[in-house]
Amino acid sequence: MHGTLYLIPNTLGTMADTVADPLRHIIPAEVQAITAGLDYFVAENAKTTRGFLKLISANVGLIKPLQEIEIAELNVNTNAATLPLLLAPLLAGRDAGLISEAGVPAVADPGANLVRLAHAKGIMVRPLVGPSSLLLSVMASGLNGQSFAFNGYLPTDAALRQKRLRELEHRSRAEKQTQLFIETPYRNGAMLEAMVASCQANTLICVATDLTLTTESIKTQTSAQWKGLLAAGKTPDFHKKPTVFLLLAE
């Protein structure tokens, strides 16, 4: 009998040292218990996964000492030909957990390919409850939550990025659809400036930063209002911080 592939949510960032139990309001107790009972993980980053398991161990005893838990890496540099090897323990009957660098696995995450292969191999897949920065940002933005689309990363080239932003704004207006995207954190400022320069004055823009953390910031304003803030030097405190950008053209 095959093992089960559990899709295990991670935190969305490092919690402040002053937080007594950093997982309490983010990762449900049942999810922590399931995670603690596994000794094989496929993770985007082994080091941060060990840090996450250490937080789990403060609440629930791990099935094995942390140093004896097996963690195989799966990231953007992983050769697709190695995916069957990652599933071999499950085909032999061993349960496993898939963990992303942050948030829920297989959403804007290379783990999706492993999940697809697991289905093809007849392996049971169980998604567990946890934080998704994309859904949290939609919830908190005040933009259309009935229809929205995640577009990943936009082009880094300024001209191509402006072209893409205008395409997304046009689509948003035509379909009344919220458009979401992310950026490498050190380029957050350039992204917001590009949005303000490319979007029409009444287009709504939301900037959601450090979701679920003590430094969380979520602000929705029109493009014109953002333009005024930027001109006044009031840039959001989002440099090198994970941020979701959303827009809705009306």
C-alpha positions as CSV (number, residue, x, y, z in Angstrom):
1,M,0.0,0.0,0.0
2,H,1.3,3.4,-0.9
3,G,2.1,6.1,1.6
4,T,0.3,9.5,1.7
5,L,1.8,12.7,0.5
6,Y,0.8,15.5,3.0
7,L,1.0,19.1,1.7
8,I,2.2,20.9,4.8
9,P,1.9,24.7,5.2
10,N,4.8,26.7,6.4
11,T,5.0,30.1,8.0
12,L,5.2,33.1,5.7
13,G,8.3,34.5,7.3
14,T,10.4,34.6,10.5
15,M,8.4,35.6,13.6
16,A,9.8,38.0,16.1
17,D,11.7,36.6,19.0
18,T,9.1,38.1,21.4
19,V,6.4,35.8,20.1
20,A,6.0,33.0,22.7
21,D,4.4,30.5,20.3
22,P,4.9,31.6,16.7
23,L,2.9,28.8,15.2
24,R,-0.2,29.0,17.4
25,H,-2.3,31.3,15.2
26,I,-0.9,30.2,11.9
27,I,-0.5,26.4,11.9
28,P,-3.4,24.4,13.4
29,A,-2.6,21.9,16.2
30,E,-3.7,18.9,14.1
31,V,-1.4,20.0,11.2
32,Q,1.5,20.3,13.7
33,A,0.7,16.8,15.0
34,I,0.7,15.2,11.5
35,T,4.0,17.0,10.7
36,A,5.6,15.8,13.9
37,G,4.7,12.2,13.0
38,L,6.6,12.2,9.7
39,D,10.2,11.3,9.2
40,Y,10.5,12.0,5.5
41,F,10.1,15.4,3.8
42,V,10.5,16.8,0.4
43,A,11.3,20.5,0.9
44,E,12.2,23.6,-1.1
45,N,15.0,24.3,1.4
46,A,16.3,21.7,3.9
47,K,17.8,24.3,6.3
48,T,14.6,26.4,6.7
49,T,12.6,23.1,6.9
50,R,14.7,22.0,9.9
51,G,14.0,25.4,11.5
52,F,10.3,24.9,10.9
53,L,10.4,21.4,12.4
54,K,12.3,22.8,15.4
55,L,9.3,25.2,16.0
56,I,7.0,22.2,15.7
57,S,9.0,20.2,18.2
58,A,8.5,22.9,20.9
59,N,4.8,22.0,20.8
60,V,4.7,18.4,19.7
61,G,7.4,15.8,20.1
62,L,8.9,14.7,16.7
63,I,8.7,11.0,15.8
64,K,12.5,11.0,15.5
65,P,15.3,13.3,16.6
66,L,15.6,16.2,14.2
67,Q,19.0,15.1,12.9
68,E,17.6,11.7,11.9
69,I,14.7,13.1,9.9
70,E,15.2,12.7,6.1
71,I,14.8,15.9,4.0
72,A,15.1,15.7,0.3
73,E,15.2,19.1,-1.6
74,L,12.9,20.0,-4.5
75,N,13.4,23.5,-5.9
76,V,13.6,25.3,-9.2
77,N,17.1,23.7,-9.9
78,T,15.8,20.2,-9.4
79,N,15.9,18.0,-12.6
80,A,12.5,16.7,-13.4
81,A,14.0,13.3,-14.0
82,T,14.7,13.0,-10.3
83,L,11.1,13.4,-9.2
84,P,10.3,9.6,-9.3
85,L,13.2,9.1,-6.8
86,L,11.6,11.6,-4.4
87,L,8.3,9.5,-4.5
88,A,10.0,6.1,-4.2
89,P,9.6,6.0,-0.3
90,L,5.9,6.7,-0.7
91,L,5.5,3.9,-3.3
92,A,7.2,1.7,-0.7
93,G,4.5,2.6,1.9
94,R,6.1,5.5,3.7
95,D,4.2,8.7,4.4
96,A,5.9,12.0,3.5
97,G,5.4,15.7,3.8
98,L,5.9,18.3,1.1
99,I,7.0,21.7,2.5
100,S,7.5,25.0,0.6
101,E,9.9,27.7,1.6
102,A,6.9,29.8,2.8
103,G,3.2,29.4,2.8
104,V,1.4,26.4,1.2
105,P,3.2,24.0,-1.1
106,A,2.5,23.5,-4.8
107,V,1.0,27.1,-5.2
108,A,3.6,29.3,-6.9
109,D,6.0,26.6,-5.9
110,P,8.0,23.8,-7.7
111,G,6.2,21.2,-5.6
112,A,3.3,21.2,-8.0
113,N,5.2,18.9,-10.3
114,L,5.7,16.4,-7.6
115,V,2.0,16.5,-6.7
116,R,1.0,15.9,-10.3
117,L,3.3,12.9,-10.5
118,A,2.0,11.6,-7.2
119,H,-1.5,11.5,-8.7
120,A,-0.2,9.7,-11.8
121,K,1.4,7.1,-9.5
122,G,-1.8,6.6,-7.5
123,I,-0.4,8.1,-4.3
124,M,-3.0,9.8,-2.0
125,V,-2.5,13.5,-1.7
126,R,-3.7,15.4,1.4
127,P,-3.6,19.2,1.6
128,L,-3.4,20.6,5.1
129,V,-4.7,23.9,6.3
130,G,-2.3,26.8,6.6
131,P,-1.5,30.3,5.4
132,S,-1.5,31.3,1.7
133,S,-0.2,34.8,1.1
134,L,-2.2,35.0,-2.1
135,L,-5.6,34.2,-0.5
136,L,-4.9,36.3,2.5
137,S,-4.0,39.3,0.3
138,V,-7.3,38.9,-1.7
139,M,-9.3,38.7,1.5
140,A,-7.7,41.8,3.0
141,S,-7.6,43.9,-0.2
142,G,-11.2,44.8,-0.6
143,L,-10.8,43.9,-4.3
144,N,-12.9,41.4,-6.2
145,G,-12.7,38.0,-4.4
146,Q,-15.2,36.4,-6.8
147,S,-12.8,36.5,-9.7
148,F,-9.1,36.8,-9.4
149,A,-5.9,35.5,-11.2
150,F,-2.4,35.0,-10.0
151,N,0.2,35.9,-12.6
152,G,3.5,35.0,-10.8
153,Y,6.4,37.3,-11.6
154,L,6.2,40.0,-14.2
155,P,9.1,40.8,-16.6
156,T,12.1,42.6,-15.0
157,D,12.7,44.6,-18.2
158,A,11.1,48.0,-17.7
159,A,9.4,48.2,-21.1
160,L,8.2,44.6,-21.0
161,R,6.9,45.0,-17.4
162,Q,5.0,48.2,-18.4
163,K,3.4,46.3,-21.3
164,R,2.4,43.4,-19.1
165,L,0.9,45.7,-16.5
166,R,-1.2,47.4,-19.1
167,E,-2.3,44.0,-20.4
168,L,-3.3,43.0,-16.9
169,E,-5.1,46.3,-16.2
170,H,-7.1,45.8,-19.5
171,R,-8.0,42.3,-18.6
172,S,-9.0,43.4,-15.1
173,R,-11.3,46.0,-16.5
174,A,-12.8,43.8,-19.2
175,E,-13.4,40.8,-16.8
176,K,-13.8,42.7,-13.5
177,Q,-11.1,40.4,-12.3
178,T,-8.5,41.1,-9.6
179,Q,-4.9,40.6,-10.8
180,L,-2.2,39.3,-8.4
181,F,1.5,39.1,-8.8
182,I,4.7,39.0,-6.8
183,E,8.2,40.4,-7.1
184,T,11.7,39.6,-5.8
185,P,11.5,41.6,-2.5
186,Y,14.4,43.9,-3.2
187,R,12.6,45.1,-6.3
188,N,9.3,45.9,-4.6
189,G,9.9,49.6,-4.9
190,A,10.5,49.4,-8.6
191,M,7.3,47.4,-9.0
192,L,5.0,49.8,-7.2
193,E,6.5,52.7,-9.2
194,A,5.9,50.8,-12.4
195,M,2.3,50.1,-11.4
196,V,1.6,53.8,-10.7
197,A,3.2,54.9,-13.9
198,S,1.4,52.3,-16.0
199,C,-2.1,52.1,-14.5
200,Q,-4.9,54.6,-14.9
201,A,-5.6,57.0,-12.0
202,N,-8.7,55.2,-10.7
203,T,-7.3,51.7,-10.8
204,L,-7.2,50.2,-7.3
205,I,-3.8,48.9,-6.1
206,C,-3.2,46.9,-3.0
207,V,0.2,46.3,-1.4
208,A,0.2,43.4,1.1
209,T,3.5,42.9,3.0
210,D,4.7,40.4,5.7
211,L,1.3,38.8,6.0
212,T,0.6,37.0,9.4
213,L,3.8,38.6,10.8
214,T,4.0,41.3,13.5
215,T,5.2,43.7,10.8
216,E,2.2,43.0,8.5
217,S,1.0,45.9,6.3
218,I,-1.9,45.9,3.9
219,K,-3.0,49.1,2.1
220,T,-5.4,49.6,-0.8
221,Q,-5.6,52.9,-2.7
222,T,-6.1,54.2,-6.2
223,S,-3.1,54.6,-8.5
224,A,-3.4,58.3,-8.2
225,Q,-3.3,58.2,-4.4
226,W,-0.2,55.9,-4.5
227,K,1.4,58.3,-6.9
228,G,0.9,61.2,-4.4
229,L,2.4,59.1,-1.6
230,L,5.4,58.2,-3.6
231,A,5.9,61.8,-4.7
232,A,5.9,62.8,-1.0
233,G,8.5,60.2,-0.2
234,K,6.1,58.0,1.7
235,T,7.2,54.7,0.2
236,P,5.7,51.6,2.0
237,D,8.1,49.8,4.4
238,F,8.4,46.8,2.1
239,H,12.1,46.7,1.0
240,K,13.3,43.1,1.0
241,K,10.0,41.9,2.5
242,P,7.7,39.4,0.9
243,T,4.9,41.3,-0.8
244,V,1.8,40.6,-2.9
245,F,0.7,43.2,-5.4
246,L,-3.0,43.4,-6.5
247,L,-4.8,45.6,-8.9
248,L,-8.4,46.0,-10.0
249,A,-9.4,48.3,-12.8
250,E,-12.9,49.9,-12.7
